[in-house]
Amino acid sequence: MRIVSLLPSTTEILFAIGAGDDVVGVTFECDYPPEARSRRIVSNTALPHGLSPAEIDAVVKERIAAGEDLYRLDDGALRDLDPDIVVTQDLCAVCAVDVSTVDDALEHLGCRAEVVTIDPMRLDEVIESITLLGQVTGHEPEAQQITGSLRSWLASIGDAVRHERRRRVAVLEWTDPLFSSGHWVPDLVDAAGGQSVIGESGQRSHQIDSKTVADADPEIVVVAPCGYRLDGATELARRLHDEGALPQGAQVWAVDADAMFVRPGPRLVDGVETLAGICHPRLFPNRDDASVLVTAG
């Protein structure tokens, strides 16, 4: 079987369930596990490099309004790899190649690959997507083992925080302009024993302003910008704090967004544990590789 994965999250899932040897093509963002870097890149960004968050936002909005693609799909690579399965999404044009683009490319190439779309909006749907990929690739027992382990891990965190006070948490998925959390992220906060005060589970993240954040009266602000690892998120969180864009008195944390928050894969449960440590440090030790306290409020 030859698999092309057009999402970093599904690449991670495929390797986790034991289908990594069948993965022949990935995207430029597929960096976990490190072995994924050895596969041929079939999708790259159409955005210029080195842009600030504000510049990225402006270019994305301009290209979407003009009906232009944000990603370049390498038709030649698809032809050479001749995949049996292509895994993509129909969830967010900003996140990855859209399924319609993939369908058009495969039709143009005369490729008969099965196109599998993975579009989770809630944490439970993310876990179910692991089951789906296990079924599609013939690795169902391994997928069931992983999903069982993830659910058990979530249950143990839930038991630990069950009687703790739920602190008010605002997660920001972009910094300039500010964007609320959405999709599965409020579920992560809830599973960690917090109360998400900005953004709605199962809904898209959306643009907000600093007044909206202040009016939500968070005790904790978590800066988790899509596309950024811990060092970049820390820099952006400090900038927001220094500019007075965040409520005074709230703790401000930066987290490794790409590893544990914005990619719908198995490591979202690491994100739950990270949030549990932020909300309930007495119960869960802070991981220096996952989060940084920018200001104690």
KANOR-V838173 format. One record per residue. N is the residue number from 1. RES is the residue in one small letter. OMEGA is omega in whole degrees, -180 to 180 (* if undefined). Layout:
n->(N | N)
res->(RES | RES)
omega->(OMEGA | OMEGA)
This chain:
n->(1 | 2 | 3 | 4 | 5 | 6 | 7 | 8 | 9 | 10 | 11 | 12 | 13 | 14 | 15 | 16 | 17 | 18 | 19 | 20 | 21 | 22 | 23 | 24 | 25 | 26 | 27 | 28 | 29 | 30 | 31 | 32 | 33 | 34 | 35 | 36 | 37 | 38 | 39 | 40 | 41 | 42 | 43 | 44 | 45 | 46 | 47 | 48 | 49 | 50 | 51 | 52 | 53 | 54 | 55 | 56 | 57 | 58 | 59 | 60 | 61 | 62 | 63 | 64 | 65 | 66 | 67 | 68 | 69 | 70 | 71 | 72 | 73 | 74 | 75 | 76 | 77 | 78 | 79 | 80 | 81 | 82 | 83 | 84 | 85 | 86 | 87 | 88 | 89 | 90 | 91 | 92 | 93 | 94 | 95 | 96 | 97 | 98 | 99 | 100 | 101 | 102 | 103 | 104 | 105 | 106 | 107 | 108 | 109 | 110 | 111 | 112 | 113 | 114 | 115 | 116 | 117 | 118 | 119 | 120 | 121 | 122 | 123 | 124 | 125 | 126 | 127 | 128 | 129 | 130 | 131 | 132 | 133 | 134 | 135 | 136 | 137 | 138 | 139 | 140 | 141 | 142 | 143 | 144 | 145 | 146 | 147 | 148 | 149 | 150 | 151 | 152 | 153 | 154 | 155 | 156 | 157 | 158 | 159 | 160 | 161 | 162 | 163 | 164 | 165 | 166 | 167 | 168 | 169 | 170 | 171 | 172 | 173 | 174 | 175 | 176 | 177 | 178 | 179 | 180 | 181 | 182 | 183 | 184 | 185 | 186 | 187 | 188 | 189 | 190 | 191 | 192 | 193 | 194 | 195 | 196 | 197 | 198 | 199 | 200 | 201 | 202 | 203 | 204 | 205 | 206 | 207 | 208 | 209 | 210 | 211 | 212 | 213 | 214 | 215 | 216 | 217 | 218 | 219 | 220 | 221 | 222 | 223 | 224 | 225 | 226 | 227 | 228 | 229 | 230 | 231 | 232 | 233 | 234 | 235 | 236 | 237 | 238 | 239 | 240 | 241 | 242 | 243 | 244 | 245 | 246 | 247 | 248 | 249 | 250 | 251 | 252 | 253 | 254 | 255 | 256 | 257 | 258 | 259 | 260 | 261 | 262 | 263 | 264 | 265 | 266 | 267 | 268 | 269 | 270 | 271 | 272 | 273 | 274 | 275 | 276 | 277 | 278 | 279 | 280 | 281 | 282 | 283 | 284 | 285 | 286 | 287 | 288 | 289 | 290 | 291 | 292 | 293 | 294 | 295 | 296 | 297)
res->(m | r | i | v | s | l | l | p | s | t | t | e | i | l | f | a | i | g | a | g | d | d | v | v | g | v | t | f | e | c | d | y | p | p | e | a | r | s | r | r | i | v | s | n | t | a | l | p | h | g | l | s | p | a | e | i | d | a | v | v | k | e | r | i | a | a | g | e | d | l | y | r | l | d | d | g | a | l | r | d | l | d | p | d | i | v | v | t | q | d | l | c | a | v | c | a | v | d | v | s | t | v | d | d | a | l | e | h | l | g | c | r | a | e | v | v | t | i | d | p | m | r | l | d | e | v | i | e | s | i | t | l | l | g | q | v | t | g | h | e | p | e | a | q | q | i | t | g | s | l | r | s | w | l | a | s | i | g | d | a | v | r | h | e | r | r | r | r | v | a | v | l | e | w | t | d | p | l | f | s | s | g | h | w | v | p | d | l | v | d | a | a | g | g | q | s | v | i | g | e | s | g | q | r | s | h | q | i | d | s | k | t | v | a | d | a | d | p | e | i | v | v | v | a | p | c | g | y | r | l | d | g | a | t | e | l | a | r | r | l | h | d | e | g | a | l | p | q | g | a | q | v | w | a | v | d | a | d | a | m | f | v | r | p | g | p | r | l | v | d | g | v | e | t | l | a | g | i | c | h | p | r | l | f | p | n | r | d | d | a | s | v | l | v | t | a | g)
omega->(-180 | -173 | 170 | 179 | -178 | 177 | 175 | -178 | -179 | 173 | 178 | -180 | -178 | 177 | -178 | -177 | 176 | 180 | -176 | -180 | 180 | -180 | -178 | -179 | -178 | 177 | 178 | -179 | -176 | -175 | 179 | -5 | -177 | 180 | -180 | -180 | -179 | -179 | -178 | 179 | -178 | 180 | -179 | -179 | 175 | -179 | 175 | 179 | 173 | -179 | 173 | 177 | 180 | -180 | 177 | -180 | -178 | -179 | 179 | -180 | -180 | -178 | 179 | 179 | -179 | -179 | -179 | -179 | 175 | -180 | 177 | 177 | -177 | -179 | 180 | 178 | 177 | -180 | -178 | -176 | 178 | -174 | 171 | -179 | 171 | -180 | -179 | -176 | 176 | -170 | -171 | -179 | -180 | -171 | -174 | 177 | -180 | -177 | -179 | 177 | 179 | 180 | 180 | -179 | -179 | 178 | 179 | -177 | -176 | -179 | -177 | -179 | 173 | 179 | -180 | 179 | 179 | -173 | -179 | 176 | -179 | -180 | 180 | 178 | 175 | 180 | 179 | 179 | 175 | 177 | -179 | -179 | 174 | 179 | -176 | -174 | -178 | 179 | -177 | 179 | 179 | 179 | 179 | 178 | -180 | -179 | 177 | 179 | 180 | 179 | 178 | 179 | 179 | 180 | -180 | 176 | 179 | 178 | -177 | -174 | -171 | -174 | 179 | 176 | -180 | 179 | -176 | -172 | 173 | 177 | 180 | -178 | 173 | -171 | -178 | -1 | 178 | 173 | 175 | 169 | 178 | 180 | -176 | -172 | 175 | 175 | 179 | 180 | -180 | -179 | -180 | -179 | 176 | 176 | 180 | -176 | 176 | -179 | -176 | 180 | 179 | 179 | 180 | 172 | -177 | -177 | 178 | 176 | -176 | 178 | 178 | 178 | -179 | -179 | 179 | 175 | 180 | 169 | -177 | 172 | 180 | -180 | -176 | -174 | -179 | 179 | -177 | 172 | -170 | -177 | 179 | 178 | 179 | 178 | -179 | 179 | 178 | 179 | 178 | -180 | -178 | -180 | -180 | -177 | -177 | -177 | 175 | 179 | 178 | 169 | 177 | 179 | 169 | -179 | 176 | -172 | -176 | -177 | -164 | -173 | -169 | 178 | -174 | 179 | -176 | -176 | 172 | 179 | 170 | 177 | 176 | 180 | 177 | 178 | 177 | 177 | 177 | -177 | -174 | -175 | 178 | -176 | -176 | 180 | 178 | 176 | -177 | -179 | -175 | -175 | 178 | 175 | -179 | 174 | -179 | 178 | *)
